[in-house]
Amino acid sequence: MSQILTEIDEQLDDSVELTALDRCDSCGAQAYVRVTLASGELLFCAHHAAKFREKLEPSALDWHDESGRLNPLPPSGER
């Protein structure tokens, strides 16, 4: 029974989007990246995810990146 619940929990975790309430574990800014490790989860803003990616990615079980939701700056002539 616990194996079934664990599989369901893992599926739910992968499909849950990060919200404005999710905060970066390094600086407290809004989190756009969830890194799942064997020991638990870490949440990062886009800046800290990029900073720690090289070290964490080899041991990460999942790297959920929503930084694509960040809006790019408009071209300089359109402000």
Secondary structure, DSSP 8 states (H G I E B T S, - for coil): -HHHHHHHHHHHHHH----TT-B-TTT-SB--EEEEETTEEEEE-HHHHHHHHHHHGGG-SEEEE-GGGS-----GGG-
